């Protein structure tokens, strides 16, 4: 799937009208909605030719000042502005795909997994930068049936490719849009991650809903939200999810699901049913690190 600066800027231009940008109304008919290139150039204080070269990826040494001006002209959020900078100046000299960066390899996953399993009443997952599920606690296993997911276990792949995914989420559309926007942000942060690119390509080929959402160009940091799970045993479970950064491992995210009012009792019943049969073998272990991950 294309993840170019031109693709991103075109989608952002299409989301803002001249009136919203503070320009006088246009009296000529527009073939497409949103701002024209020359209007963005005017608002950003650059020449139309330079802005065209920026959209075409032919401005390799674009300054922070210009990128900030373009972000302001298009009313980009902080996350969208970060994505614009990532696309304009790809971080080619960062650590190899699969590692968080300098020093991250000194902190193994084992302490994080132990922490995960102390959260006995809260479903929790440990994710990497590709949304692969590194580990899950017993509560997450009871709610999401993580061990039943095909390998490699990946939250985005499960959401878009599992035949029962839509029937398991009461708010599937919202979760899907958030996930695609997060994946687009991750591809900007990790332009050399071939496995992440392969995941996006696979989802684009196999899932029409993914293709439609990807085409919107939306970019968001998925930090908190609501998930409504339709569980076959206890009915609807509503959670506030929080994606927590791990400072010692920037390539890991701890995703916790706190039951909302009305769901805590049902979750407790579900966990009591599964407590008698849950063993260490039922939990998702930390996979052996492959050579490609280092």
N, C-alpha and C positions, 0 to 999 in steps of 0.2 A: 504494500500500500504506500502511496505517495505521502511523504511527510516533509514537504518542502516549505520554505518560507513564503513562496508565492501562493501556495495552496492555503496556508494559514491566513495570510493577509487578505486574500480575496474573500474568504468566509467572514472575516471580521468587518471588512468594508460593507459587506452585504447586510450586516446587522444594525447599521446606523444610518439614519437619513440625514440629508443636508440640514434640515431644521433642528434635529437633535444635536448636530455638530455646531450649531450657531451660524450656519450659512443662510443667505436669503433663499427663498423657495425657487426652484428651477422651473422655468416656463417651457422647457423642451422635454419631450417625452423620453423617458429612460428605458433602455432595453432591459436592464436588470436593476433590481432594487439596491438601495444603498449608495454609498459614496463612489464617485469616479476617482481614478488614480490622481488626476490633476487636482482634485479637491483635497485629497489627503495630503498631497505635496504642499498645497497652499497652507493648510492648517498646521503642517509640521515645519514650515519655513524652509523647505528644500525645493530644488528645481524639479519639475515634472520628469525630466530625463533621469535625474538621479533616483527618484522614487521608482521609476520603471525598472531601472537596473537593480534596485534593492529587491523588488518583487521577483525579478528573474534570477536572483541569486548571483548577480554580477557585481556586488559591492562587498568584497571580502574584508575590507578594512573599515567598515562602518563604525562610527563612534558611538559612545554611550549617549552623547547629547542628541544625536539623530534618532537613536532607538527610543529614547525617552520621549522625544517630541512626537514620533509616530505613535507610540503607545498612548500618549495623551490625546492625540488627534482622533484616535479610534476608541477612546474611552475604555482601554483595556484594564482588566483587573490586575492586581499584583502578580497573580499566578500566570495570567496570559502574557504580561510583560516579561516575566522570567522566560516563558516559552519562546517568545520572540527573540530574546537575546540568545537562547540556546540554539535556535535555528540559524540566526545570523552569524554566530561565532561558535560552531560546534566544538565541544571540549574534547579534541582528539588526543590530548596528551594525558588524559586521566588514566586511572588504573584499568586493567583489562577487564572485560565483561565477566561478571561473576564475583568480583571483589568490590567492596565498598570504597576502597581507597587506601591511602597510606595508613598502615598500622591496624586496619580492621581485622586482618587475619590473626592478630594476637588474641582476640576474644572469640572463643569457640561458641557454638550454639548450645552446648550442654547447660550452662547456667540459665539461659533464657528458657529452655525447655523445662527445667526444674521449676522456675517461676511460674510457667504456664500451668503446670499441674498442681500448684498450690491453690489455684483459683477454682476450687471444686464446684462452686455454685454459679459460676459465670462462664458461658461458652467463650473460648478464646482460641485464636489461631496465630501462628507465627508465619509471616509471609516474607518473601524476598522481593527484589526489585522487579521481578517479572510476574508477580502475583502467584508464584508457585507456593503451595502450602508446605512449609518446612516441618511444622509440627502442629498438633491439635490436642487439646485436653479432652478428658472424658465427657465433659458437658457439651463441647462442640461436636464430639462424635455422636452423642445422643440426638442432637438437634439436626445436624447436617449430614450424618452418615459419611464422614470423610473417608473412612477406610473402604467404602464401596465405590469411591470415585476411581475412574480409570487413571492409570499413571501415564505421564507425570501429572500429579494432582495439582491443578491450577484453577484458581477461583474464576478467572475470566473464561477459560475453556469450559468449565462446568456450567457457567451461567448461560453461555450461548450455544453449546453443542449437546448438552445432556437433554435427551428427549422429554424429561419430566421437569426441567428447570422452571418453565413458566408456571406449571401447576404447583410448584413448591413455594413460590413467592407471590404474595398478594399484591405487592407493589413492584413487580418485575420490571416494568418500563422505567421507573425511577432508578432502580439499582443498575439496570443495564446502561442507562445514559451516564450515570456517575462513573461506572467502570470504564467505559470507552474514553471518557474525558480524562480519566486518570492514566490510562494506557498511552494516550497521545502525549501527555506531559512526560511520562517516563521515557518515551522514545526520543524526546528532545534532550532529556538529561543524559541519555546513554546512546548516542548515535552509532557507536561501534558495537553494540550488543547484538550479535547476529541471532542469538536465540530469542531475544525479545522481538526482533524484526520478523523472525520466522513465525512466532506466535501470532503477531498481528496479521501476517499474510495468510496463515491457516484460517483464522477466524473470518477474514474477508472473503476467502474462497468458499467456506462452508456455511456461512451465516448471513442471510440477507439483512436481518435486523442490525447486525454489526456493521455491514457496509453502509446502511442508511445513516446510522448514528455517527460513523467515522466521517462521513461526508459533511457533517455539520461543522467540523473544525473546532468543536468545543474543547476547552482545556480547563480542568479543575483539579485541585488537590483534594483527594477524598480523605477527609479527616473525621467527620462525624455525620450521622444521618440516622434514618429509621429503616429497619428491615422488618417486614411482616412475613413470617414463615407459616405456611400451611402444613402443619405436621400431621401425618396420617394417624397418629395415636392420640394426640391431645388437642387437635384443632389449631386455631390461630395463635401463634406466639409473636408478640410485638416486642422489638428490642430497639434501644438506642445504641448504635454502634459507635465506637471510638477507635480510630487508628492512631496508635501511640508510637512516636518515633523512639528509637533506641540509640541514644547518643554514642554508646560504645560500639555500636554496629549500625552505621548509616544505611547498610544494605538490608536491614531487617525492620519489620513493622509488627507491632503487637496489636492485633485486632480483637477488641473485646466487645461482647454483646451483653448489655445490661437490660434485664427484663423491665418492660414498662408496666405501669399500673394495670392490674388485671391479668398479667401474664406470669407473674412471679409464682403464683400458686400452681398453675398448670406446668410450668417448668419444673417446680419442685416435685410434682407427681411423676413427671417423666424421668427425672434423675433418680428418684427412688426406685422406679421400675428397673432401671439399667444398672443401679449400683451393685446389685447382687451378682451380675454377670460380668461387670467390667473388670478387666485385668490389665496389667501392663502391656500384654500382647495386643489388646484391643486398641491401644492408643497409637497414634501415628509417630513413629520414631524419627529421629534425625537421620536423613538418608546419608549414605556414604558419599563423601565429596568426590566428584569425578574430576579427572584431570582438566576437563574443559572449564570447570568452575574456578580454576585458580590461575 
